[in-house]
Structure formats: C-alpha cells, structure tokens
Amino acid sequence: MALKSFIEVHPESHFPIHNLPYGVFRPQRGSPARPAVAIGDYVLDLSEIALAGLFNGPILKDSDCFQQPSLNKFLSMGRPAWKEARATLQKLLSSTEPKLRDNANLRQKSLVPMSKVEMLLPVMIGDYTDFFSSIHHTKNCGIIFRGPQTPVQENWYQLPVAYHGRASSVIISGTDILRPRGQSAPTGSSTPNFGPSQKIDFELEMATVVGTGNELGKPVDINEAANHIFGLVLMNDWSARDIQAWESFPLGPFLGKSFGEKFKA
C-alpha cells in the first residue's frame, strides 16, 4: 500500500510524506530555535516529538539531538541515526499510525503552520567549498575572465576544481545582501578604483551538506563518500564580478566572493 499521511497534503506540494526535509525554526521572535521537518503546509517540531518519547529507536531514544538549536549534533551521529529518524517520522505521520494522529494535544504542540514560523539557518557551518561543476558555467566564466581562446583550463577535466569560501558568509534566504566595496579596474587599465561593486550577480546552485567528517590526514574513500552526505539544499552564490576579476590572480577570489551565500530555508 502506498505511504500516505494523515495530514492533508496538496498533490503539488514539495513536502509530501516521502520527502520530509529538515530545517530549524522558531514559532515567534525571541523563542528558542528548534529542529523540524516540513510536511505539507506545516513544520513538525522535532523537539516536541522527542519530549513525547516517540523517537524510541536504539540510536535516538536517549539522545538530545533534537533539543539543540541546530542540526549539527544530529548530523554528527551518521547515517544509521538519519535512517532511524526518517523511518520513525514517516511512521508517525502515516495515516495508519495513531500515536500522533489521535493525540490532539501533541498535534497542536508539534504541528505548526509554515506561515507562522521563522526559518533559520539549520546548521552551524564550519567550512564551505564552492565547486566548478558545470561545463557550461565553466566556459562562460572562462570567457568572462580569460577570453574565448582557452575558456576551460586543462585541470578542469582531471580534478574537482574548487575554492574555499567564507563559511560565515552563508546566510538564510530572505536576509538582505549588502553591496561590497573593494578595488576594481576598468577594462584595459591596470590602475584600480575603490568603491561599491557595479557587477553583482548570483548563481543558483545545489549545495551538499556533509554530515559526518573525517580525521585530518585520513581521506574519505570514494566508495564511502555517499555515507557522509546528509542531504542537498538550494543555494544562491553571490559574486561581485568586477572586484573578483581584479583580485583573483594568483590566489583566487577573496572579497568578490565572500559577502553572501544564501541558504534556502
């Protein structure tokens, strides 16, 4: 029988019982942040589910990971915990399971309309790396910065081309972006001007959230990489192209790529 939730979910909703994406929210300003999953037009408060003792599997039953203001502790527990949590939540939200469906008090406390919550950055980000993954994007950027003769460098075909960004610049969607100030040089000039960027854009990108890490000096085997990936999220990568073009050689971008990365709530 197909999995179905007791919560009415519109057929075109991005958040059916089969998805249940994680996030962190607060129901009103000033209240504590808490983990959640999305289901239809609601967020399910995982701190309330945990307080009710409904995470009763062997890994999560004694854990306080859903009493935290971010998902970091849950992420650090690894794929067995992630699988246990998803199985528990899908069962609780299914139309055949009475524990949440028939508990009016718990439903009122744990199911909050999305329209009444403030979504927050779900993880405390310790590191952020931006990759050059699309050949079309790579060619376009190469033409902008180097011209049409050699738009794609040879190393792009041999290794994952990336740079480390500023983790503290990752912000939740809806946050205002301040136009950065820096040096940029007019076309054909080697004398820069200082001022607000005149060439800001953003790229819609797919970000990978890494859950469990590795010890320094001990690389993750390629066959084990998928077990370290918690999930995916949309991200807007903002750039100040005029600042970036002047500053990037030889060490890569700095101010032109460090003023805002918008993490989808």
C-alpha positions as CSV (number, residue, x, y, z in Angstrom):
1,M,0.0,0.0,0.0
2,A,1.3,3.5,-0.9
3,L,2.6,5.6,2.0
4,K,0.0,8.3,2.9
5,S,0.0,10.9,5.7
6,F,-3.0,11.7,7.9
7,I,-2.1,15.3,7.2
8,E,-3.8,16.6,4.1
9,V,-1.0,17.4,1.6
10,H,-1.7,19.1,-1.8
11,P,-0.7,16.8,-4.7
12,E,1.7,19.5,-6.0
13,S,3.3,20.2,-2.6
14,H,7.1,19.8,-2.4
15,F,6.7,18.4,1.1
16,P,4.8,15.0,1.0
17,I,5.5,12.3,3.5
18,H,8.1,10.8,1.1
19,N,10.3,13.9,1.4
20,L,10.3,15.4,4.9
21,P,13.2,17.9,4.5
22,Y,14.9,19.1,7.7
23,G,15.2,22.6,8.9
24,V,15.4,24.8,12.0
25,F,12.7,27.3,13.0
26,R,11.2,29.3,15.8
27,P,7.5,29.9,16.1
28,Q,7.9,33.5,17.1
29,R,10.8,36.0,17.5
30,G,12.7,35.5,20.7
31,S,11.6,31.9,21.2
32,P,14.3,29.1,21.1
33,A,15.3,27.6,17.8
34,R,14.3,24.0,17.3
35,P,14.7,21.3,14.6
36,A,11.8,20.4,12.4
37,V,10.8,18.6,9.2
38,A,8.4,20.0,6.6
39,I,5.1,18.1,5.9
40,G,2.6,19.8,3.6
41,D,1.9,23.3,4.8
42,Y,3.3,22.5,8.3
43,V,6.5,22.1,10.1
44,L,6.7,19.2,12.6
45,D,8.6,20.3,15.8
46,L,11.0,17.5,16.5
47,S,11.8,18.8,20.0
48,E,8.1,18.1,20.9
49,I,8.2,14.7,19.3
50,A,11.4,13.8,21.3
51,L,9.9,15.1,24.5
52,A,6.9,12.8,24.0
53,G,9.3,9.9,23.8
54,L,8.4,9.0,20.2
55,F,12.0,8.7,19.0
56,N,12.3,5.3,20.6
57,G,14.7,3.5,18.4
58,P,18.0,2.2,19.7
59,I,20.1,5.1,18.5
60,L,17.9,8.1,19.2
61,K,15.9,7.1,22.3
62,D,18.4,8.6,24.7
63,S,19.7,11.4,22.5
64,D,19.1,15.1,23.0
65,C,20.0,15.9,19.3
66,F,16.5,17.4,18.7
67,Q,16.7,19.6,21.7
68,Q,19.5,21.6,20.1
69,P,19.3,25.0,18.2
70,S,20.9,23.4,15.1
71,L,21.1,20.1,13.3
72,N,24.8,19.7,13.9
73,K,24.6,17.1,16.7
74,F,22.1,15.0,14.7
75,L,24.3,15.3,11.6
76,S,27.3,14.1,13.6
77,M,25.5,10.9,14.5
78,G,25.8,9.5,11.0
79,R,23.6,7.6,8.5
80,P,22.2,5.0,10.9
81,A,20.7,7.8,13.0
82,W,19.4,9.6,10.0
83,K,17.7,6.5,8.7
84,E,16.2,5.7,12.0
85,A,14.8,9.2,12.4
86,R,13.3,9.2,8.9
87,A,11.7,5.8,9.4
88,T,10.3,7.0,12.8
89,L,8.9,10.2,11.3
90,Q,7.3,8.6,8.3
91,K,5.6,6.0,10.5
92,L,4.4,8.7,12.9
93,L,2.9,10.8,10.1
94,S,1.3,7.9,8.2
95,S,-2.4,7.6,8.1
96,T,-2.3,4.2,9.8
97,E,-0.3,5.2,12.9
98,P,-2.4,6.6,15.8
99,K,0.3,7.9,18.2
100,L,0.4,11.4,16.7
101,R,-2.8,11.2,14.6
102,D,-5.0,10.6,17.6
103,N,-3.2,12.8,20.1
104,A,-4.8,16.2,19.8
105,N,-2.6,17.8,22.4
106,L,0.6,16.7,20.8
107,R,-0.6,17.6,17.3
108,Q,-1.4,21.1,18.5
109,K,2.1,21.5,20.0
110,S,4.1,19.8,17.3
111,L,2.4,20.8,14.0
112,V,2.9,24.5,13.3
113,P,1.7,26.2,10.1
114,M,4.6,27.3,8.0
115,S,3.0,30.7,7.7
116,K,3.5,31.3,11.4
117,V,7.2,30.4,11.7
118,E,10.5,32.0,11.1
119,M,13.0,29.7,9.4
120,L,16.6,29.9,10.5
121,L,20.0,28.6,9.2
122,P,19.7,24.9,10.0
123,V,23.4,24.1,10.6
124,M,26.4,25.8,12.1
125,I,28.7,25.8,9.1
126,G,32.4,25.1,9.9
127,D,33.6,25.1,6.3
128,Y,32.3,25.9,2.8
129,T,33.7,24.9,-0.5
130,D,32.5,26.1,-3.9
131,F,33.0,23.8,-6.9
132,F,33.2,24.5,-10.6
133,S,31.0,21.5,-11.7
134,S,29.1,22.6,-14.8
135,I,31.0,22.7,-18.1
136,H,28.6,25.3,-19.5
137,H,29.2,27.6,-16.4
138,T,32.9,26.9,-16.6
139,K,33.1,28.0,-20.2
140,N,31.0,31.1,-19.6
141,C,33.2,32.2,-16.6
142,G,36.4,31.4,-18.6
143,I,35.3,33.6,-21.4
144,I,34.5,36.5,-19.0
145,F,37.9,36.3,-17.2
146,R,40.3,34.9,-19.9
147,G,38.6,35.4,-23.2
148,P,37.3,32.8,-25.7
149,Q,40.7,31.3,-26.6
150,T,41.1,29.0,-23.6
151,P,37.8,29.2,-21.6
152,V,38.3,25.9,-19.8
153,Q,41.6,25.1,-18.2
154,E,43.0,21.6,-18.7
155,N,42.9,20.7,-15.0
156,W,39.1,21.1,-15.0
157,Y,38.9,17.8,-16.9
158,Q,41.1,16.0,-14.4
159,L,40.2,17.1,-10.9
160,P,37.4,18.8,-8.9
161,V,38.1,22.5,-9.3
162,A,37.0,24.4,-6.2
163,Y,38.0,27.1,-3.7
164,H,37.3,27.5,0.0
165,G,34.8,30.2,0.7
166,R,34.0,32.2,3.8
167,A,31.7,30.0,6.0
168,S,30.5,32.9,8.0
169,S,29.0,34.5,4.8
170,V,26.4,31.7,4.4
171,I,23.1,33.2,5.4
172,I,19.4,32.1,5.3
173,S,17.3,33.1,2.3
174,G,15.5,36.4,2.9
175,T,18.5,38.0,4.5
176,D,19.5,41.3,2.9
177,I,22.7,41.4,0.9
178,L,25.0,44.4,1.4
179,R,26.8,45.6,-1.8
180,P,30.5,45.0,-1.1
181,R,33.2,47.7,-1.6
182,G,36.6,46.9,-3.0
183,Q,39.1,47.5,-5.8
184,S,38.2,47.0,-9.4
185,A,40.0,48.1,-12.6
186,P,38.3,49.4,-15.7
187,T,38.7,47.2,-18.8
188,G,42.2,47.7,-20.3
189,S,43.5,49.6,-17.2
190,S,46.0,48.5,-14.5
191,T,45.0,51.3,-12.2
192,P,42.1,50.2,-9.9
193,N,39.4,52.3,-8.4
194,F,37.8,51.7,-4.9
195,G,34.1,51.7,-4.4
196,P,30.9,49.7,-4.4
197,S,30.8,46.8,-6.8
198,Q,29.0,47.6,-10.1
199,K,28.8,44.0,-11.3
200,I,26.9,41.8,-8.8
201,D,25.2,38.6,-9.8
202,F,24.2,35.3,-8.3
203,E,24.2,31.7,-9.5
204,L,21.5,29.2,-8.5
205,E,23.5,26.2,-7.2
206,M,22.9,22.9,-5.5
207,A,24.7,22.6,-2.2
208,T,25.7,19.4,-0.5
209,V,25.5,19.2,3.3
210,V,28.2,16.9,4.8
211,G,27.1,15.2,8.0
212,T,30.0,13.2,9.3
213,G,33.5,14.3,8.7
214,N,36.9,12.7,8.7
215,E,40.1,12.9,10.7
216,L,42.8,15.3,9.5
217,G,45.1,13.3,7.1
218,K,42.6,10.5,6.6
219,P,40.8,11.0,3.3
220,V,37.3,9.5,2.8
221,D,37.3,6.6,0.4
222,I,35.3,7.4,-2.7
223,N,33.2,4.3,-2.1
224,E,32.2,5.7,1.3
225,A,31.6,9.3,0.3
226,A,27.8,8.9,0.0
227,N,27.5,7.8,3.6
228,H,28.9,11.2,4.7
229,I,26.4,13.2,2.8
230,F,23.3,14.3,4.8
231,G,21.4,16.0,2.0
232,L,21.1,18.7,-0.6
233,V,19.8,22.3,-0.5
234,L,19.4,25.1,-2.9
235,M,21.9,28.0,-2.6
236,N,22.4,31.3,-4.3
237,D,26.1,32.0,-4.8
238,W,26.6,35.8,-4.9
239,S,29.5,37.4,-6.7
240,A,31.0,40.9,-7.3
241,R,32.5,40.2,-10.7
242,D,34.4,43.5,-11.1
243,I,36.1,43.0,-7.7
244,Q,36.7,39.3,-8.4
245,A,38.3,39.9,-11.8
246,W,40.9,42.3,-10.3
247,E,41.8,40.4,-7.1
248,S,41.7,36.7,-8.2
249,F,45.2,36.2,-9.6
250,P,47.2,34.4,-8.4
251,L,45.5,33.0,-5.3
252,G,41.8,33.1,-6.3
253,P,38.7,35.1,-5.1
254,F,38.6,37.0,-1.9
255,L,36.2,39.9,-1.3
256,G,34.4,39.4,-4.5
257,K,33.1,36.0,-3.3
258,S,32.8,36.4,0.4
259,F,29.9,38.7,1.1
260,G,26.9,36.4,0.9
261,E,25.8,32.8,0.1
262,K,22.0,32.4,0.5
263,F,21.0,29.0,2.0
264,K,17.4,28.1,1.1
265,A,15.1,27.9,4.2
